[in-house]
Amino acid sequence: MAGSATNFRWKPPPQPQPSQQQNISDSDSDSGSDSDSHQQNRHNDLSNSIFKAYLDCHSSSSPSSLDLSKIQSFLASSSSGAVSCLICLERIKRTDPTWSCTSSCFAVFHLFCIQNWARQCLDVHAALAVTRPSTETEPVWNCPKCRSSYLKSKIPSRYLCYCGKEEDPPADNPWILPHSCGEVCERGLSNNCGHRCLLLCHPGPCASCPKLVKSKCFCGGVEDVRRCGHKLFSCGDVCDKVLDCEIHSCREICHDGECPPCRERAVYRCCCGKVEEEKDCCERVFRCEGSCESKLNCGKHVCERGCHGGECGLCPYQGKRSCPCGKKFYQGLSCDVAAPLCGGTCDKVLGCGYHRCPERCHRGACLETCRIVVTKSCRCGGTKKQVPCRQDVVCERKCQRMRDCGKHPCRRRCCDGQCPPCSEICGKKLKCRNHKCQSPCHRGQCAPCPIMVSISCACGQTHFEVPCGTENNQKPPRCRKLCNITPLCRHGQIQKPHKCHYGACPPCRLPCDEEYPCGHKCKLRCHGPRPPPNREFILKPTKKMLNVHVESTPGSPCPRCPELVWRPCVGHHLAAERMMVCSDKTQFACDNLCGNPLPCGNHYCSFTCHPLEIRSSSLDKRSESCEKCELRCQKERSPRCQHPCPRRCHPEDCPPCKTLVKRSCHCGAMVHAFECIEYNTLSEKDQSKARSCRGPCHRKLPNCTHLCPEICHPGQCPSPEKCGKKVLVRCKCLTLKKEWLCKDVQAAHRANSSDPKDVVPKNQFGVGLLPCDSNCKTKQQMAESVLQQRNVKEIEAKEEPSGKNATKRRKRRERGQDIKETSRLQKLTAAIKKVVMLVMLIAVLVAVSYYGYKGILWLSDWMNEVEEQRQKSRRYPRI
């Protein structure tokens, strides 16, 4: 048992040191101070640890869970200092005497306020008792919140703790709940089990009994050890109790209360036995809609009762009978003979209860309404009138007496003096200043506002309720849950989480660590974007406030990088760096030459240091500002050739050489044209084949004037000394001649100790090999004389053309002067023609403008005349 009680009670922590007690403030101090917030959080954690396990055992809708939730709410409100008196709407301080309702609401009030409230209620009750007699033996007063009734003797006169054991509980102990004695409650529990509450002195209802007892389930089939407050349980098996029919058993799961009616279906007869129907077992006894109609014992009449069980009984018309009014009796009449009328006055009491029937004895019912005229007075007694007995007298006077509220007159017509309660709504503004009293108009002070205002944190998971009208002095509870707003800065994943709050989230305290494009990191405190803040704590936000969409606060950009780095010159030369601020992008040039490879890739820039454009894809450097290479390509072609590349200097390989190369055949008779790339790619053997013309050699032999008889071939002609051509052989004077073979002529030259190759010119190849005779001298003399005559004629022909040439030169000069004079005249004539044409064009334009203007004036006058004629015709129409 002691072990089970540990879930419902707590022990006070050790008492603080004197120095700590001085720093602890009462509950009437500011609730936003650090000590109060720490105490509130401590009580929240304590209450959660106490009630969590117990609340998990029961459903949220069970009475025990509701009581525990109410206790937890009271503890949270008391520990946070949010308890307010419903009567004066002032905060209840730790040192204020209090009284709490013990009926149902368990609300806490100031002792002085509840005493005044009870006295006012009793005064109103006494005032009502004077005007209206009361049946109550003793006046009562009501709780301001739940309206539970208390006797006059129950007016509180002492300040007691919640459990009522200690008078004037200590208020200077910060480790116990305010207005609590700190001892075990020991109040009797609500289910009258005989056990006592084991919680420490607390506000609100006591929890269900935690004692362990043996109890049986609802059907009595299972016995188990249970908490005393929850000893009634269902075993989950079939009930199997015998039902009211005493035939069947209950087939429901073990349940509380009486078993349901038996629903077994069968065919049953009605009470009279005439009708059979299929019905539930619980409805087996039923009556049909027909009448009994069984013969009575007289044998003449039938039973007029409806369907019934048992005997029908005796005939009602047998035995001693009387007339209809009951004054005269007859004996021995047959049951089928009607009793005769006595002839006297009926004298039965009518429906009014005062008068009797004046008719003669008759059969059937008397008159329904009494028609006797009597003198009646109205309810208020102010009017008397003779009316039939059945009518009531009501006058038109309106009651002027005041009702119980003492504010409104009765105004009821013909009031009997018992004026009804006032039906008007009070409508007074309550002390909360937010609502009006909705009770019927009454005397005395209005009941406190019954509305409780829930004050919650920003996420809504932590809240407490305060009376309406005190919410303006309250602060939102300190929620232990984490803030659900996602940080927008880059530290969202590593940022330390913070508690739920109103307003903006606290700024991030971590260093920015944003990486600059240069690779360094920002060392300032985080200045990234901030998420949209929660709305500020407002008790009654309007729809406009709730619909306001707050944008997130953009962060500020990181400042320029302040790190010091070595910065190279614009030409990226070695040993030319300077120490500069990383964010300073100022470029500088050194005194070195650029030396950057030009786009051609073959030469280097000769300018002084200037900015470069570096491509990261390769190590080579490219610049748009370097000098442009204007040189011709100087690369050696592959395959090598004697022709230079026609393009300007370029980085890639030279294109194939397409220059036409002329190569003669071996004999020199034909010239071949080849593309250089084609010819150079051939081997020597293939080149020799390509140059051959496929014809005779056509080369002169070295020893004679004849051509080589072989097919075009490279190198020396074979066996030139064996030439078999015929050669004309002459003497020295060229008079004698013979035909020899060329090889014989060569042999003759060799015989004369001369080389055939040395014979110059070649037409003298066979001259001088024959000896001269006598005829040779005469022919030589004749030839010399003819030669002299020819020389004389040539000299004369050279002297004659000098005169003729002089005449031609003079004529040509005169003809040039005539052409010049003719061209000047033609130019003058053309200029005169242009001037005449211009004058004529101007005259034509002037004439056209003049006559056009005159025509427009004439047209305008004509249109004016036509318009005047129209107006005249309209003014004087024809008859």
LORO-248107 format. One line per field, with one value per residue (C-alpha): residue number from 1; x, y, z. Coordinates in steps of 0.5 Angstrom, whole numbers. Each point is the difference from the previous one (the first is absolute). Example, Ala and Ser with C-alpha at 12.3 -4.5 7.8 and 13.67 -1.06 7.14 Angstrom:
# residues 2
marlo 1,2
px 25,2
py -9,7
pz 16,-2
This chain:
# residues 879
marlo 1,2,3,4,5,6,7,8,9,10,11,12,13,14,15,16,17,18,19,20,21,22,23,24,25,26,27,28,29,30,31,32,33,34,35,36,37,38,39,40,41,42,43,44,45,46,47,48,49,50,51,52,53,54,55,56,57,58,59,60,61,62,63,64,65,66,67,68,69,70,71,72,73,74,75,76,77,78,79,80,81,82,83,84,85,86,87,88,89,90,91,92,93,94,95,96,97,98,99,100,101,102,103,104,105,106,107,108,109,110,111,112,113,114,115,116,117,118,119,120,121,122,123,124,125,126,127,128,129,130,131,132,133,134,135,136,137,138,139,140,141,142,143,144,145,146,147,148,149,150,151,152,153,154,155,156,157,158,159,160,161,162,163,164,165,166,167,168,169,170,171,172,173,174,175,176,177,178,179,180,181,182,183,184,185,186,187,188,189,190,191,192,193,194,195,196,197,198,199,200,201,202,203,204,205,206,207,208,209,210,211,212,213,214,215,216,217,218,219,220,221,222,223,224,225,226,227,228,229,230,231,232,233,234,235,236,237,238,239,240,241,242,243,244,245,246,247,248,249,250,251,252,253,254,255,256,257,258,259,260,261,262,263,264,265,266,267,268,269,270,271,272,273,274,275,276,277,278,279,280,281,282,283,284,285,286,287,288,289,290,291,292,293,294,295,296,297,298,299,300,301,302,303,304,305,306,307,308,309,310,311,312,313,314,315,316,317,318,319,320,321,322,323,324,325,326,327,328,329,330,331,332,333,334,335,336,337,338,339,340,341,342,343,344,345,346,347,348,349,350,351,352,353,354,355,356,357,358,359,360,361,362,363,364,365,366,367,368,369,370,371,372,373,374,375,376,377,378,379,380,381,382,383,384,385,386,387,388,389,390,391,392,393,394,395,396,397,398,399,400,401,402,403,404,405,406,407,408,409,410,411,412,413,414,415,416,417,418,419,420,421,422,423,424,425,426,427,428,429,430,431,432,433,434,435,436,437,438,439,440,441,442,443,444,445,446,447,448,449,450,451,452,453,454,455,456,457,458,459,460,461,462,463,464,465,466,467,468,469,470,471,472,473,474,475,476,477,478,479,480,481,482,483,484,485,486,487,488,489,490,491,492,493,494,495,496,497,498,499,500,501,502,503,504,505,506,507,508,509,510,511,512,513,514,515,516,517,518,519,520,521,522,523,524,525,526,527,528,529,530,531,532,533,534,535,536,537,538,539,540,541,542,543,544,545,546,547,548,549,550,551,552,553,554,555,556,557,558,559,560,561,562,563,564,565,566,567,568,569,570,571,572,573,574,575,576,577,578,579,580,581,582,583,584,585,586,587,588,589,590,591,592,593,594,595,596,597,598,599,600,601,602,603,604,605,606,607,608,609,610,611,612,613,614,615,616,617,618,619,620,621,622,623,624,625,626,627,628,629,630,631,632,633,634,635,636,637,638,639,640,641,642,643,644,645,646,647,648,649,650,651,652,653,654,655,656,657,658,659,660,661,662,663,664,665,666,667,668,669,670,671,672,673,674,675,676,677,678,679,680,681,682,683,684,685,686,687,688,689,690,691,692,693,694,695,696,697,698,699,700,701,702,703,704,705,706,707,708,709,710,711,712,713,714,715,716,717,718,719,720,721,722,723,724,725,726,727,728,729,730,731,732,733,734,735,736,737,738,739,740,741,742,743,744,745,746,747,748,749,750,751,752,753,754,755,756,757,758,759,760,761,762,763,764,765,766,767,768,769,770,771,772,773,774,775,776,777,778,779,780,781,782,783,784,785,786,787,788,789,790,791,792,793,794,795,796,797,798,799,800,801,802,803,804,805,806,807,808,809,810,811,812,813,814,815,816,817,818,819,820,821,822,823,824,825,826,827,828,829,830,831,832,833,834,835,836,837,838,839,840,841,842,843,844,845,846,847,848,849,850,851,852,853,854,855,856,857,858,859,860,861,862,863,864,865,866,867,868,869,870,871,872,873,874,875,876,877,878,879
px 0,6,3,-6,-1,6,-3,-5,5,6,5,2,7,5,0,4,6,-2,4,-5,-6,1,0,-6,-6,-8,-5,-2,6,1,-2,6,6,5,-2,-8,2,5,-5,-6,4,2,-7,-2,5,-2,-7,1,4,-5,-6,3,0,-7,-3,2,-3,-7,-4,0,-8,0,-2,6,4,-4,1,8,0,-4,5,6,-3,-1,7,3,-4,2,7,0,-4,-5,-6,-5,-6,-6,-4,5,4,7,6,0,6,4,-1,-8,-5,-4,-6,-1,-7,0,-7,2,4,6,1,4,-2,2,-3,-2,-3,-4,-3,-2,-3,-4,-3,-2,-4,-3,-2,-4,-3,-3,-3,-3,-3,-3,-4,-1,-1,6,-1,7,2,7,3,5,6,3,7,2,2,-4,-6,0,-4,3,-4,1,4,5,3,7,3,7,6,1,5,-3,-1,-3,5,4,-2,4,5,7,1,8,2,1,1,-7,-6,-4,-5,1,3,5,-3,-4,-7,-4,-6,-6,0,-6,-2,-1,5,3,7,3,3,8,2,3,-5,-2,-6,-5,-3,3,2,-3,2,7,0,0,-6,-3,-6,-4,-2,-7,-3,4,4,7,3,6,4,-1,0,-5,-3,0,-2,-6,2,-2,4,-2,-4,-7,-4,-4,-5,-7,-5,-7,-3,3,1,6,7,3,5,3,7,1,-4,-2,-7,-6,0,-4,-7,1,0,-1,-6,-5,-8,-5,-7,-4,-3,-7,3,-3,7,7,6,7,3,6,0,-1,-6,-3,-6,-4,-7,-3,-5,-6,-5,-1,-7,-1,-7,-1,-3,-7,1,-4,6,7,6,1,8,6,4,2,2,-4,-7,-5,-4,-7,-5,-1,-8,-1,-2,-2,-1,-2,-2,5,0,1,-6,-5,3,-4,1,-1,0,3,6,-3,-5,2,-1,-6,1,-2,-3,4,5,7,4,7,6,2,7,1,-1,-5,-6,-5,-3,-7,-3,-5,3,3,5,6,5,-2,2,7,0,-4,-5,-2,1,4,3,8,5,7,6,2,-6,-2,-6,-6,-4,-6,2,-1,4,4,3,6,-1,7,0,4,4,8,3,5,4,7,3,5,6,-3,1,-6,-7,-4,-5,-4,-7,-5,6,-1,5,5,4,5,7,3,1,4,7,5,5,4,7,4,7,4,-3,0,-7,-7,-4,-4,-4,-7,-1,2,1,7,7,0,4,7,1,0,5,7,5,5,7,5,7,2,-1,-6,2,1,-6,-3,-7,-2,-6,-3,3,6,4,2,5,2,7,0,2,7,0,5,-1,5,-2,-2,2,6,6,1,8,5,1,-7,2,5,-3,-2,-7,-4,-7,-7,-1,-4,3,7,5,6,6,5,6,5,5,-2,5,-3,6,2,1,7,0,0,-5,-4,2,-6,-6,-5,-4,-4,-8,-5,-6,-7,-1,-6,-5,1,-4,-7,-6,-6,4,-5,-1,4,6,-1,0,6,6,7,5,7,6,5,7,6,5,7,5,6,5,5,5,8,2,6,-3,4,1,-5,5,1,7,5,2,-4,-6,-2,-4,-7,-7,-3,-6,4,-1,5,5,7,5,8,5,2,-2,-6,3,-7,-1,-4,-6,4,4,7,2,0,-3,5,-5,2,-4,-8,-6,-1,-6,2,-4,-1,0,7,6,2,-2,-5,-1,-4,5,6,3,-3,5,1,6,-1,0,7,-1,3,-5,-1,2,5,0,3,-6,-2,-7,-5,-3,2,3,-5,0,-2,4,0,-5,3,4,-4,5,1,7,2,5,2,1,7,1,-3,-5,-6,-2,-4,-4,-1,-3,6,-3,-1,7,3,-3,2,6,6,-2,-7,3,4,-6,-5,5,1,-4,0,3,7,5,1,7,6,6,6,5,-5,-6,-5,-6,0,-4,-2,-6,0,4,4,8,5,-2,3,5,1,6,-4,-5,-2,-3,3,4,1,8,3,6,3,-3,-6,0,1,-5,-1,-5,4,-3,0,5,5,0,1,6,3,0,3,5,2,1,-6,-6,-7,-2,4,-3,-3,-5,-3,-2,8,0,1,4,7,1,0,6,-1,1,0,-7,0,4,-4,-6,3,2,-7,-3,4,-2,-7,1,3,-6,-5,3,0,-7,-2,4,-4,-6,1,2,-7,-6,3,-4,-6,0,0,-6,-4,2,-2,-7,-2,2,-5,-5,0,-1,-6,-3,1,-4,-6,-1,0,-5,-4,0,-2,-6,-3,1,-5,-5,0,-2,-5,-4,1,-4,-5,-2,0,-5,-4,-1,-2,-5,-3,0,-4,-5,-1,-2,-4,-4,-1,-3,-5,-2,-1,-4,-4,-2,-2,-5,-3,-1,-3,-5,-2,-1,-5,-4,-1,-2,-5,-3,-4,-8
py 0,5,-2,2,7,2,2,5,4,3,2,7,2,1,7,6,3,7,4,-4,2,7,0,-4,4,-1,-1,7,2,1,-7,2,-1,-5,-3,-1,-3,-5,-2,0,-5,-4,-1,-1,-6,-2,-1,-3,-5,-1,-1,-3,-7,1,3,-5,-5,3,3,7,0,-4,4,-2,3,6,1,-1,5,5,-1,1,6,3,-2,4,6,0,-1,6,5,0,-2,6,1,0,5,6,-2,1,-5,-4,1,-5,3,2,-5,-4,-5,-5,-3,-7,-2,-1,6,1,7,4,7,5,-1,7,0,-7,3,6,-4,-5,6,3,-6,-1,7,-1,-6,3,6,-5,-4,7,1,-8,-5,-5,-8,-1,-1,4,5,-2,3,-2,-1,6,-5,-7,3,-6,2,0,2,6,-4,-2,8,-1,4,-3,-1,-7,-4,-4,-6,4,-3,6,7,6,-5,3,5,1,-7,0,-7,-2,2,7,-1,-7,-3,-5,-6,-6,2,-6,3,-6,-2,1,-7,-1,-6,2,1,7,5,-1,6,6,5,3,4,-3,-7,-6,-6,-6,-5,-3,-6,-7,-4,-7,1,-4,2,2,-7,-3,-5,3,2,5,5,7,7,2,6,-5,-7,0,-3,-5,-7,0,-6,-2,2,-6,2,-3,6,2,-5,-6,-4,3,3,7,0,7,1,1,6,5,1,-5,-4,2,-3,-7,0,-7,-1,-5,0,2,0,6,0,-2,-5,2,3,-3,5,-1,4,1,-4,7,1,-7,3,4,2,0,6,-4,0,-7,-1,-6,-3,2,-4,2,-2,6,5,0,3,7,0,0,-5,-3,-6,-4,-1,6,0,1,3,7,1,-6,1,6,6,7,6,4,6,-6,2,-6,-7,-6,-8,-6,4,-4,2,1,5,7,3,5,8,2,7,4,5,-2,4,-3,5,3,2,6,-4,5,-1,-6,-2,3,-5,-6,-6,-2,-5,2,6,6,7,1,7,4,5,3,7,2,7,-1,5,1,-3,7,1,7,-2,-5,-2,-6,-5,-7,-5,-2,7,3,8,4,7,5,3,0,-2,6,-4,0,-7,-4,4,7,3,-2,0,-6,3,-7,0,-1,-3,-4,3,-5,3,-4,1,5,-2,6,-1,3,3,3,1,-5,1,-3,6,-5,-3,2,-4,-5,-2,2,7,-1,4,0,-1,-3,-7,0,-1,-8,1,-3,3,-5,4,-5,1,1,-7,-1,-7,4,4,1,3,7,3,5,7,-2,-2,7,-1,-7,-2,-5,-7,-2,-6,-6,-2,2,6,-3,5,-2,5,2,2,-5,-3,-3,-7,2,6,-2,0,4,0,2,8,6,5,-1,-6,2,2,-6,1,-5,3,1,-4,1,-1,5,-1,1,-6,4,0,5,1,4,-2,-3,5,-4,0,0,-4,4,1,-3,6,3,-2,3,-3,2,0,3,-4,5,-1,-8,1,5,-4,2,-1,-2,5,-1,-1,5,-2,-1,5,0,-5,4,-6,2,-4,0,3,-1,5,1,-4,-6,1,-4,4,6,-1,5,-1,3,-1,-5,4,5,-2,6,-3,2,-1,-1,2,-6,-2,-4,-6,-3,-5,3,-4,-2,-5,2,7,4,7,5,5,2,-3,1,-4,-7,-5,-7,-6,-5,-6,0,3,5,7,4,7,5,5,-3,3,-4,-4,2,-4,-6,-7,-2,-7,-6,-4,-7,-3,5,4,6,4,5,-1,6,1,5,-3,-5,-5,-6,-4,3,-3,-4,3,1,3,-3,-2,-1,-5,-2,-7,-3,1,8,-1,1,4,-3,4,-4,3,0,-4,-5,0,0,-6,-4,-4,1,-6,2,7,-2,-4,6,4,-4,2,-7,2,0,3,7,1,1,-4,3,-2,2,4,-6,-2,-6,-5,-3,1,6,-2,3,1,0,-3,-7,-1,6,-2,-5,5,-3,7,2,6,5,1,6,3,6,4,-3,-2,-7,-5,-7,-4,-4,-4,4,-5,1,7,0,-5,5,5,-4,-2,7,1,4,-2,0,4,6,1,7,2,-7,2,-1,-7,-3,6,-1,-7,-1,3,7,-1,6,2,2,6,3,-1,4,6,1,0,5,5,-1,1,7,2,-2,5,6,-1,0,6,4,-3,3,7,1,0,6,5,-4,-1,8,1,-5,3,7,-2,-4,7,4,-5,0,8,-1,-5,5,6,-5,-2,7,2,-6,2,7,-3,-5,6,4,-5,-1,7,0,-6,3,6,-3,-5,6,4,-6,-1,8,-1,-6,3,6,-3,-5,5,4,-6,-2,8,-1,-7,3,6,-5,-4,6,2,-7,0,7,-3,-5,4,5,-7,-2,7,1,-7,-1,1
pz 0,2,-7,-4,4,-3,-7,4,5,0,5,1,-2,6,3,-4,4,3,-5,-5,4,-1,-7,-1,-1,2,-5,0,-4,-7,-3,-6,5,-1,7,-2,-6,3,5,-6,-4,6,2,-7,0,6,-1,-7,3,6,-5,-7,2,4,-6,-5,4,-2,-6,0,0,7,6,4,-6,0,7,0,-6,4,6,-5,-2,7,1,-6,1,8,-1,-6,4,-5,5,1,4,-4,4,0,-6,4,0,6,4,4,6,-1,4,-5,0,-5,-2,2,-5,-7,-3,6,-2,5,2,5,7,1,-7,1,7,-3,-6,5,4,-6,-2,7,0,-7,2,7,-5,-4,6,2,-6,-2,5,0,1,2,7,-1,-5,-4,-4,-7,-2,-5,-5,0,4,5,6,7,6,4,6,-6,-1,1,6,0,-5,-1,-5,-5,4,5,6,1,2,-3,-4,-1,-5,0,-2,-7,-1,1,-4,2,5,1,7,-4,4,-3,-2,3,-2,-1,-7,-5,-1,8,0,7,-2,0,-5,0,-4,4,1,-6,-4,-4,1,3,-5,0,5,-2,6,-3,2,-3,-4,-5,-7,-1,-2,6,-4,1,7,-1,4,-2,2,5,-5,-6,3,-4,-6,-6,-1,-7,0,-2,6,0,6,0,-4,3,-4,4,-6,-4,2,-1,-6,0,2,8,1,6,2,-2,-6,-6,-1,-4,-7,-2,-5,0,-2,6,1,3,6,-3,-4,-7,-3,-1,-1,-1,6,4,7,4,-4,0,5,-5,-1,-7,-3,0,6,4,-2,4,3,7,6,-2,-7,-3,0,-2,3,-2,2,-4,-1,7,4,5,1,-3,7,1,-4,3,-1,5,7,4,-5,1,-5,-3,5,5,5,-1,0,-4,2,-4,-7,-6,-3,-7,3,1,7,0,2,6,-2,5,0,-2,5,-2,1,-6,-3,4,6,3,-3,-1,-7,0,-5,1,1,-7,-3,-3,3,3,-3,-1,2,6,-3,7,0,7,2,0,1,-4,2,3,4,-4,-4,1,-5,-1,-5,-2,5,-5,-2,4,1,-2,1,-5,6,0,6,2,5,0,-2,4,-4,3,-6,-5,1,0,-6,0,-1,6,4,6,4,-1,-5,-5,0,-4,-7,-2,-2,5,-5,5,-2,4,4,-6,-4,-6,1,3,5,-4,6,1,4,7,6,3,-3,-7,0,-2,-8,-1,-6,1,-5,-2,-1,-4,-2,-8,-2,5,3,7,3,6,1,4,2,-6,2,3,-7,-1,6,-2,-4,-4,3,-1,-5,1,-7,-6,-5,-6,-5,-4,0,-7,1,-2,7,0,1,6,3,7,1,4,4,-3,0,-2,-5,-4,1,4,-5,-2,4,-4,-5,-7,-3,-7,-5,-4,-8,2,5,6,5,4,7,2,4,-4,-4,-5,-1,6,0,0,8,4,1,7,6,-1,4,-5,-7,-6,-6,-4,5,-1,-7,-1,-3,3,-5,2,1,-5,2,-1,-5,3,0,-5,2,4,0,-2,-6,-5,-7,-6,-6,-6,-4,6,0,5,6,-2,6,5,6,-1,4,-3,-2,-4,-7,-2,-5,-1,-6,1,-4,-3,-7,-1,-3,-1,-5,-6,-3,-5,5,-4,3,6,2,0,3,7,6,-1,2,-2,-1,3,-2,5,-5,-1,2,-6,1,-5,-1,-4,1,-2,-7,-6,-3,-8,-2,-5,2,1,2,-4,-3,0,-4,-1,-7,-2,-1,6,4,-3,6,6,6,3,6,-4,-5,-7,-5,-5,-6,-6,-4,-7,-1,-8,-1,-7,-3,0,-7,1,-6,5,7,5,5,7,7,5,5,-5,-3,6,3,-5,0,-4,-5,0,-2,-5,-3,0,-4,-5,-7,-2,-7,-4,4,-4,3,-4,1,3,-6,-6,-2,0,5,5,-4,7,4,5,5,6,0,-6,-6,-1,-5,-4,-4,-4,-3,-7,-3,-6,0,-6,-1,-3,-2,3,-5,0,-7,0,4,2,5,5,6,7,3,-6,1,7,-1,-5,5,5,-6,-1,8,1,5,-4,6,-1,-7,0,-3,-1,-7,-1,2,-7,-3,-1,-1,-7,-4,-5,-7,-6,-1,8,-2,-5,4,6,-4,-3,7,2,-5,1,7,-1,-4,5,5,-4,-1,7,2,-5,3,7,-2,-4,6,4,-4,0,7,1,-4,4,7,-3,-2,6,4,-4,1,7,0,-4,5,6,-4,-2,7,3,-5,2,7,-1,-4,5,6,-4,-1,7,2,-5,2,7,-2,-4,6,5,-5,0,7,1,-5,3,7,-3,-4,6,5,-5,-1,7,1,-6,3,7,-3,-4,6,4,-6,0,8,0,-6,5,6,-5,-2,7,2,-6,-1,-6,1
